[in-house]
Each structure stands twice: as C-alpha cells, then as structure tokens.
Amino acid sequence: MGEINGILSLISSPGESEYTNEVVPLTSKEWQDSLRIASGESPIRGIAVFTDGCQRAAFRKEEDALVPFEGFFTPVFNYARKVTDAATGASEIAELLASAKLCEHSDDDKTLVVGVVEMD
C-alpha cells in the first residue's frame, strides 16, 4: 500500500491462498516463488506493509477489486508524520492494532509497518 501525492494506492495485492493464515516463510526453499514485486509511481510519500490480520480494516471491496480504506490509512500516515519518538510510535500503533475496533474485524495477529517521507 502506498501514498502517492496524497492518493492511496494498492501497490501489491494480497496473494490468493487456499487457507486462511497461509504463509510462505522466508526460510523456506520456495520463498522466491511467492514473492510479488510491483513497480509504483513516484514520488511515494508513504508506504504500509501489513499482515492479513489488518486486511479487513485496511481495505474496502469495490466491484471486484480491493482498494485502500482512507479512514484507516490517512490517520495512520498523518500520525507517522507527526510522531517524534520511535518507541512511542510503536507503542501507540500496537495499541491501535489491539483496539476493540480493529479486533472486531479480525481476531488474527496484526502487524503493521509504516514508513513516510516528508517532501519539501
């Protein structure tokens, strides 16, 4: 998921799998077969990578496609641009991921990595 000039964009869609919680560990011999690489437009101002436990909160389904949910990502990116202490930021994001609101969408584990670039 990326933010390009204030517009949210799905850079690499979730993979299709037969089972919920199916993953290919980086330590497996076949990890490269599961790798999905996408090229995006630039300049990318923010990027988010997350586990499937965040998907229901992070995406909306429109027609037959997943689209990033602005109500989730815009506040997360805005917060990431303001936070000045990494430990505080990590703690507050962990609280968000453990919140009742997000847990009502998924009881799966949730991991979220957010990166932002401030451009002058």
C-alpha positions in Angstrom: 0.0 0.0 0.0 1.5 3.4 -0.9 0.6 7.0 -0.7 1.5 8.9 -3.9 0.8 12.6 -3.8 -1.9 12.2 -1.2 -3.6 9.4 -3.1 -3.7 5.9 -1.6 -2.8 3.1 -4.0 -2.6 -0.7 -3.6 0.9 -1.5 -4.8 0.9 -5.2 -4.3 -2.4 -7.0 -3.7 -2.8 -9.9 -1.2 -1.9 -13.3 -2.6 -4.5 -15.9 -3.2 -4.3 -18.9 -0.9 -6.3 -21.9 -0.2 -6.4 -21.5 3.6 -6.6 -18.6 6.0 -3.3 -17.7 7.7 -1.3 -19.4 4.9 2.2 -18.0 4.7 5.4 -18.9 3.0 8.3 -18.3 5.4 11.4 -16.5 4.2 13.3 -19.6 5.4 11.5 -21.9 3.0 13.3 -23.0 -0.2 10.3 -21.8 -2.3 10.0 -18.3 -0.8 11.0 -16.6 -4.1 8.1 -18.3 -5.9 5.7 -16.4 -3.6 7.4 -13.0 -3.9 5.2 -10.4 -5.5 7.0 -7.3 -6.8 5.3 -4.3 -8.2 6.7 -1.0 -9.5 4.9 2.1 -8.5 4.7 5.7 -9.5 6.8 8.2 -7.7 7.1 10.2 -5.6 5.8 7.8 -2.9 5.3 9.7 0.3 4.3 6.8 2.4 4.2 3.0 2.4 2.4 0.5 4.6 3.1 -3.2 4.8 0.8 -5.4 6.9 -0.2 -8.9 7.7 -3.6 -10.4 6.7 -5.0 -9.6 10.2 -5.2 -6.0 9.2 -6.8 -6.5 5.8 -10.4 -6.1 6.7 -9.7 -2.8 8.4 -7.3 -1.7 5.7 -9.3 -2.4 2.5 -12.7 -1.9 1.0 -14.0 -4.1 -1.7 -15.2 -2.1 -4.8 -16.6 -4.2 -7.6 -14.0 -7.0 -7.9 -11.0 -5.1 -6.5 -9.6 -4.2 -3.1 -9.0 -0.5 -2.5 -7.2 1.1 0.4 -9.6 2.4 3.1 -8.8 6.1 3.6 -10.4 6.0 7.1 -7.6 3.7 8.2 -4.6 4.8 6.2 -4.9 8.6 6.2 -4.9 8.9 10.0 -2.0 6.3 10.2 0.1 8.2 7.7 -0.7 11.6 9.4 0.3 10.1 12.8 3.5 8.7 11.4 4.5 12.1 10.0 4.0 13.7 13.5 5.5 11.2 15.8 8.9 12.1 17.0 9.8 9.1 19.2 10.0 5.7 17.6 9.3 3.8 20.8 6.2 5.9 21.5 5.0 5.5 17.9 5.5 1.7 18.0 3.6 1.5 21.3 0.7 3.6 20.1 0.4 1.7 16.8 0.4 -1.6 18.8 -2.4 -0.1 20.9 -4.3 0.7 17.7 -3.8 -2.8 16.4 -5.1 -4.3 19.7 -8.1 -2.0 19.9 -11.6 -3.3 20.1 -12.4 -1.6 16.8 -9.7 -3.4 14.9 -10.3 -6.7 16.7 -13.9 -6.7 15.7 -12.7 -7.0 12.1 -10.2 -9.8 12.8 -9.0 -11.9 15.6 -5.9 -12.8 13.7 -2.5 -11.4 14.6 -1.9 -7.9 13.2 1.4 -6.5 12.2 1.7 -3.0 10.5 4.9 -1.4 9.3 4.6 2.3 8.2 7.1 4.5 6.5 6.7 8.1 5.5 8.8 10.6 3.6 8.4 14.3 4.2 9.0 16.2 1.0 9.5 20.0 1.0 
